[in-house]
Amino acid sequence: MSDLASIQPVLDDFIPLCQTFGRGRWVIAIGGSFGKGSNDHTSDLDMRYYCDELAMSWGAIEAAFMPLVNAWGERGVKVDGVWVRTIPEIESALAGWLAGEVKPVELVWSVWGYHLLPDLYHQRIILDPFGVAADWKTRLAVYPPLLKRAVLAKHMGSLRYWRRDYHYASKVRRGDVVFLAGLSARLVHDMCQVIFALNERYFVGDGQNLRFIAGMPIQPRDFAARVQQALYPVPGERQFEEQHATLCALIDELEAMLSASGAA
């Protein structure tokens, strides 16, 4: 399922049902990898439905679409479901993000939290009779300066702290595997966020960060290879020292890039 035509039969099944979920204005869209154009044969279908007001409870909505999810699953098509939200709810959250309030929502299915802007920016609009989603995309067409400043402050702040933290250094000397695995992943996430912001691109979420970063002009040299080296260090006496050195060097290069960009 690589294009819209290939999933049209699925949409044809879900669209009439989705239209019963709400009142007032409404939008049907596709998020996830299909929205971003990074889908492959393993991808599932993430549907979005927005409306002014819900016409039924979430439990009733889930009960309504699950038979279709199961039916398509039996045919080999994985549909993750339909995420139903109200337009006022999205508008409120969008205003905060555009004002520089970097507040990802903690959800069980998201490693680093749900980020609204990339979902709205990358989603593929299927039906938008009132122009609601089109307006969201228009407002996100230019990367917001306040957002850039806030993302850089948050994630460079984290990188600067851990670059100099003595706890980190002591954990390296002790070979504290669990701590170092968790922290290394966090630092790489911070780096990815900084790179997306420096390039004025919306962070894409948990998946395929390195694939998107590969085409960006502002990034440390050999970033993908060095990140993979840090996350999967070769076992040995100095594996954690080398991991630490790699991550610190990347942080230092990002610091230099930040200064050169004038965004520090």
C-alpha positions as semicolon CSV with decimal commas, in nm:
position;residue;x (nm);y (nm);z (nm)
1;M;0,000;0,000;0,000
2;S;0,223;0,281;-0,124
3;D;-0,027;0,536;-0,257
4;L;-0,376;0,663;-0,195
5;A;-0,528;0,446;-0,467
6;S;-0,409;0,131;-0,294
7;I;-0,585;0,222;0,032
8;Q;-0,895;0,376;-0,123
9;P;-1,109;0,065;-0,058
10;V;-1,022;0,094;0,312
11;L;-1,112;0,462;0,315
12;D;-1,437;0,393;0,132
13;D;-1,534;0,166;0,419
14;F;-1,434;0,401;0,699
15;I;-1,541;0,741;0,566
16;P;-1,921;0,697;0,597
17;L;-1,877;0,557;0,947
18;C;-1,648;0,841;1,058
19;Q;-1,903;1,097;0,948
20;T;-2,142;0,967;1,216
21;F;-1,896;1,039;1,498
22;G;-1,939;1,416;1,522
23;R;-2,141;1,729;1,460
24;G;-2,061;2,053;1,279
25;R;-1,746;2,093;1,072
26;W;-1,538;1,784;1,014
27;V;-1,215;1,656;0,858
28;I;-1,088;1,311;0,762
29;A;-0,713;1,269;0,720
30;I;-0,434;1,012;0,737
31;G;-0,142;1,050;0,975
32;G;0,163;0,837;1,055
33;S;0,396;0,709;0,785
34;F;0,129;0,734;0,513
35;G;0,091;1,101;0,591
36;K;0,466;1,160;0,584
37;G;0,519;0,953;0,271
38;S;0,758;0,717;0,449
39;N;0,529;0,415;0,450
40;D;0,643;0,071;0,343
41;H;0,503;-0,283;0,343
42;T;0,510;-0,290;0,726
43;S;0,312;0,032;0,774
44;D;-0,030;0,049;0,930
45;L;-0,298;0,305;0,849
46;D;-0,349;0,585;1,103
47;M;-0,676;0,765;1,040
48;R;-0,770;1,102;1,184
49;Y;-1,118;1,245;1,228
50;Y;-1,179;1,597;1,360
51;C;-1,516;1,756;1,429
52;D;-1,662;2,053;1,614
53;E;-1,839;1,831;1,865
54;L;-1,852;1,459;1,938
55;A;-2,187;1,294;1,870
56;M;-2,115;0,990;2,089
57;S;-1,881;0,869;2,362
58;W;-1,531;0,744;2,283
59;G;-1,636;0,396;2,390
60;A;-1,921;0,398;2,139
61;I;-1,690;0,529;1,867
62;E;-1,435;0,254;1,931
63;A;-1,708;-0,010;1,932
64;A;-1,828;0,123;1,597
65;F;-1,497;0,113;1,409
66;M;-1,336;-0,199;1,560
67;P;-1,538;-0,443;1,345
68;L;-1,399;-0,272;1,034
69;V;-1,047;-0,273;1,179
70;N;-1,076;-0,646;1,243
71;A;-1,229;-0,717;0,903
72;W;-0,947;-0,541;0,717
73;G;-0,695;-0,710;0,945
74;E;-0,823;-1,048;0,826
75;R;-0,753;-0,929;0,472
76;G;-0,395;-0,840;0,560
77;V;-0,444;-0,464;0,598
78;K;-0,342;-0,325;0,936
79;V;-0,559;-0,027;1,035
80;D;-0,444;0,124;1,363
81;G;-0,782;0,281;1,414
82;V;-0,944;0,624;1,395
83;W;-0,822;0,895;1,630
84;V;-1,119;1,123;1,695
85;R;-1,061;1,474;1,834
86;T;-1,249;1,801;1,835
87;I;-1,148;2,101;1,627
88;P;-1,156;2,336;1,933
89;E;-0,922;2,097;2,114
90;I;-0,675;2,107;1,824
91;E;-0,704;2,485;1,788
92;S;-0,619;2,537;2,155
93;A;-0,316;2,309;2,144
94;L;-0,201;2,457;1,812
95;A;-0,208;2,809;1,952
96;G;0,017;2,700;2,237
97;W;0,272;2,532;2,011
98;L;0,285;2,830;1,775
99;A;0,350;3,053;2,077
100;G;0,652;2,841;2,167
101;E;0,495;2,612;2,428
102;V;0,678;2,285;2,365
103;K;0,451;2,044;2,548
104;P;0,438;1,698;2,393
105;V;0,154;1,486;2,529
106;E;0,261;1,171;2,713
107;L;0,086;0,877;2,548
108;V;0,159;0,509;2,597
109;W;0,223;0,449;2,227
110;S;0,474;0,733;2,190
111;V;0,832;0,705;2,319
112;W;0,897;1,079;2,341
113;G;0,543;1,205;2,362
114;Y;0,293;1,309;2,096
115;H;0,390;1,624;1,904
116;L;0,089;1,795;1,747
117;L;0,259;2,009;1,482
118;P;0,420;1,733;1,275
119;D;0,094;1,538;1,287
120;L;-0,099;1,834;1,144
121;Y;0,176;1,937;0,903
122;H;0,246;1,595;0,756
123;Q;-0,102;1,445;0,763
124;R;-0,262;1,369;0,430
125;I;-0,601;1,535;0,396
126;I;-0,867;1,303;0,257
127;L;-1,185;1,510;0,303
128;D;-1,189;1,868;0,430
129;P;-1,513;2,030;0,308
130;F;-1,483;2,325;0,547
131;G;-1,113;2,394;0,484
132;V;-1,020;2,336;0,848
133;A;-0,716;2,115;0,792
134;A;-0,609;2,325;0,494
135;D;-0,603;2,627;0,725
136;W;-0,386;2,438;0,974
137;K;-0,139;2,353;0,701
138;T;-0,134;2,716;0,584
139;R;-0,055;2,836;0,935
140;L;0,228;2,584;0,957
141;A;0,374;2,660;0,615
142;V;0,642;2,881;0,773
143;Y;0,831;2,732;1,066
144;P;0,740;2,951;1,370
145;P;1,034;3,152;1,511
146;L;0,899;3,120;1,866
147;L;0,884;2,743;1,829
148;K;1,240;2,729;1,699
149;R;1,366;2,930;1,994
150;A;1,176;2,716;2,243
151;V;1,285;2,382;2,095
152;L;1,649;2,488;2,087
153;A;1,636;2,619;2,443
154;K;1,476;2,302;2,575
155;H;1,686;2,042;2,400
156;M;2,018;2,227;2,394
157;G;1,961;2,292;2,764
158;S;1,937;1,918;2,819
159;L;2,246;1,848;2,609
160;R;2,450;2,115;2,789
161;Y;2,351;1,982;3,128
162;W;2,447;1,623;3,057
163;R;2,763;1,723;2,869
164;R;2,908;1,845;3,198
165;D;2,724;1,636;3,456
166;Y;2,945;1,439;3,692
167;H;2,676;1,175;3,742
168;Y;2,705;1,088;3,375
169;A;3,081;1,056;3,397
170;S;3,060;0,838;3,705
171;K;2,805;0,608;3,544
172;V;3,043;0,567;3,252
173;R;3,325;0,463;3,484
174;R;3,095;0,216;3,659
175;G;2,957;0,074;3,335
176;D;2,597;0,126;3,445
177;V;2,435;-0,032;3,140
178;V;2,069;0,054;3,207
179;F;2,140;0,416;3,295
180;L;2,370;0,466;2,996
181;A;2,129;0,304;2,752
182;G;1,846;0,531;2,866
183;L;2,055;0,846;2,873
184;S;2,215;0,779;2,536
185;A;1,872;0,746;2,376
186;R;1,758;1,066;2,544
187;L;2,063;1,260;2,426
188;V;2,018;1,137;2,070
189;H;1,654;1,246;2,085
190;D;1,765;1,590;2,204
191;M;2,013;1,608;1,916
192;C;1,749;1,514;1,661
193;Q;1,517;1,782;1,797
194;V;1,794;2,042;1,771
195;I;1,878;1,941;1,413
196;F;1,514;1,959;1,305
197;A;1,481;2,305;1,462
198;L;1,808;2,437;1,316
199;N;1,684;2,329;0,973
200;E;1,339;2,473;1,051
201;R;1,168;2,140;0,995
202;Y;0,893;1,999;1,215
203;F;1,009;1,706;1,424
204;V;0,850;1,397;1,270
205;G;0,792;1,199;1,589
206;D;0,947;0,875;1,705
207;G;0,994;0,704;1,370
208;Q;1,270;0,725;1,111
209;N;1,439;1,037;1,245
210;L;1,769;0,958;1,074
211;R;1,599;0,906;0,739
212;F;1,453;1,257;0,750
213;I;1,769;1,415;0,889
214;A;1,976;1,263;0,607
215;G;1,852;1,528;0,365
216;M;1,905;1,827;0,594
217;P;2,193;2,070;0,529
218;I;2,263;2,153;0,894
219;Q;2,386;1,851;1,091
220;P;2,710;1,716;1,240
221;R;2,933;1,523;1,001
222;D;2,844;1,155;0,959
223;F;2,563;1,208;1,207
224;A;2,368;0,888;1,135
225;A;2,674;0,663;1,154
226;R;2,799;0,821;1,475
227;V;2,456;0,799;1,638
228;Q;2,432;0,431;1,557
229;Q;2,782;0,380;1,692
230;A;2,683;0,550;2,017
231;L;2,354;0,363;2,058
232;Y;2,508;0,026;1,976
233;P;2,866;0,041;2,108
234;V;3,098;-0,246;2,024
235;P;3,149;-0,452;2,343
236;G;3,488;-0,404;2,502
237;E;3,672;-0,254;2,798
238;R;3,627;0,101;2,673
239;Q;3,284;0,075;2,511
240;F;3,116;0,320;2,747
241;E;3,405;0,567;2,738
242;E;3,389;0,562;2,360
243;Q;3,012;0,600;2,367
244;H;3,047;0,899;2,600
245;A;3,316;1,054;2,383
246;T;3,107;1,016;2,067
247;L;2,800;1,177;2,223
248;C;3,001;1,462;2,377
249;A;3,169;1,533;2,043
250;L;2,830;1,550;1,873
251;I;2,701;1,787;2,140
252;D;3,005;2,012;2,091
253;E;2,951;2,019;1,714
254;L;2,585;2,111;1,760
255;E;2,689;2,387;1,998
256;A;2,920;2,527;1,730
257;M;2,647;2,506;1,467
258;L;2,405;2,682;1,695
259;S;2,652;2,968;1,745
260;A;2,722;2,988;1,372
261;S;2,350;3,006;1,295
262;G;2,300;3,300;1,530
263;A;2,022;3,112;1,708
264;A;2,218;3,051;2,029
